[in-house]
């Protein structure tokens, strides 16, 4: 009987509210392609700021700085959470030093960016809910990596072949390339009462519900 991984994994989503922080990489950091290139350890940290900085200053709005920020789908975690994660041997991802510069110009240096350079294609094409496509498109790997996925169903045949410790965190190949975490990692986020994010079990997730 196939294992139901949809009950074991969570998607890391932004916690949307009136004061959600939308971090944006400074140009010098964005140019390093940290979303898909492996960064060299020892070089300068990645720098982020509020993408609505100018508007917020004009309107005198101060957005709380959470313990986890999402740059699009890339998590940037606090040092406290990183202390819990650093003992795992992640595959295709490293926790790279990051700095958040708040609207007042203060540097918050206790952050770490999940720097992914690999993706894992492990969603079941038949059981997931996707945009309508022809058979030819579904057979095209290039198309399938960019198709809109509304509801994921994880492929047990793929995940069964990978040792659990090598798939605790991964970036999904296909759809919006969300970051998926195993229950063991999700529990750490829950125990640390992580702010700024919403972890939703794969079985419960459907695109659009996060808004």
N, C-alpha and C positions, 0 to 999 in steps of 0.2 A: 504493500500500500504506500502510495506516494506521501511524503511528509508535507504538511501544510505550513510552508514557510511564511505565508501571509499573516500568521498569528505570531511569528517570531521576530518580525522586522517592523521598523517604524521609519517614516519619512520625517526629515527635519524641515519644518516649515516656519516661515516668519509668523510671529504673533502679531496679527494686524489689529491696531486700535488707533485712536486719534493721535497718539504720541509715539507711534512706531518710529524707530530710528532706521534710516536707510543709508548705511555706510557706502561710501564711494572711494575707490582707490585713487590716490594722487597719481598724476600722470606718470611719474617716474616708477611707481609701483605697478600700475596697469600695464606699462610697457614690458614688464617682466613675464607676462603671460602666466601668472601663478595658477590660473584655473586649469591649465593642462600641461605646463612645463615644470619639470623638477627643478626647484631652486637649489643653488649651491649653498650649503651650510657655511656660515661665517661671514656672508655678505650682509649688507644692511637690512634691517627689518622691512616689512611691508607697511606702508602708511595709508591710513584711511581717515576720511572726514565725513561730516554730515552732508549728504547730497542736496539737502534743502537749507544749507547753512545761511545763505544770504536772505532767503525769504523768512526764515525763522528769526533772524536777528531783527529784521524790519518789523516783524509782528510780535517781537518779544516773547517768542515761544522757546521753551527749553525742554528738549526731549530727554528723558532719562537714559542713561547709558547702561544697557543691560549686561548680563554676564555672558550672553551669547548674541553675537550680531551676525546677520546674513548679508553678505555681499552677493546679490542675486541668489544663488543657491549655495554659495560657499560659506561654511560656518567659520566664525572667528570667535574663539572661546577664551574665557578668562583663565588666568594662571591656576586658579583653584581647581577648575575642572580639568585642566591640562595635567595637574599633579596626579589625578586619578587615572588619566588615560595613558600617561607616558610609559607605563609598564607593559602595555600591549605592543606586539610586534605587527604593526599594520602593514598591509601590502598595497603598494601604489599610492601611498599617502604619507606625508610627514607633517608634524606640527611645527610650523615655522614662525619665528618671532614677528609680532605685529604691534603697531602703535596706532592708537586712535587719538586724533587731535580734535578736541572739542571746540565748540563755537567761540570759546574765549581764548583759544590758542594754547590751552593746556595739553600736555602730552600724557596720555595714559598708556604706559608701557607694559602693562601686565596682561597682554593678549597674545594669542597664538592662532595663526590661520591654518586651516586644513588645506595643505598644498597637494592636490591630486595630480598625478601624471598618468594614471591609468583609469580606465572605466571597466565596468563589468556588465556584460550583456546577459541578463538573467531573467528577462520577463517573457512570459509565455505568450506567443503571438496569437494563439487561438483563444485563450481564456481571458486575455486582457481586453479591456474596452478601448477601442481606438477610433480615429477618424476613418471614414469609409475609404477603402482603397481597392484597386484592382488586384488580381492575382499576380500580375507582372510586377506591380509596385511592391507587393508583399514579399516577393522573391528577391527584390533588389536590396542588398545590404545598405547601400548608401541612403536609399529612401527610408528604410526601416529605422535607421539611426536618427532620423529627423521627424518621424511621424508624431502627431499629437496623441499622447496616451492619456485617456481620461480616467481609467482605473487599471491599476497594475495587478497582475497575477504572477507571482514569482514562479519560475520554472524549477521544479524539484530535480529534474534530470541534470541541470547545470550545477545547482548548488550542492547536490549530493556528492559531486566529484571533488569539491573544494573543502579542505579541512576547515572546521568552524573558526579556528583562530586566524585563518587567512581571509575571512569574509565578515569580520565583525563590523567594519565600516567600508562602504564602497560607494562610488559614484555610478549611478545607473547609466548605461549607454542606451540612449533613446528617450524620446519625450523631452522634458525640460531638464534632464540630467540631474535629477534630485539626488541628494545624499541619503542613503539608507543606513540604518544602524540596527545591529542585533539587540535583542532584549537585554543582554549583559551591559551594553553601552547605554541603552536607553535608561536603564535603572540608575546609572551614575548621574545622568542629567536630572532624573526625578529626585534622587536623594539630595542633590546639590540645589534643588529648587531653582533650576536654571530659568532666567528671565530672558525675554526677547524672542523665544522660540516656542513652537507648539509641536510636540512629537505625536504623530498620528499613526496608529497601526495600519499596515498595508491593507488589511482586510476591511478597515473602516474608511479608507481614503477614497475620495472621488474628486477629480480636478474641479476647482471652483469653490469647494466647501470651505477652504481656508479663508475666503473673503467674507 
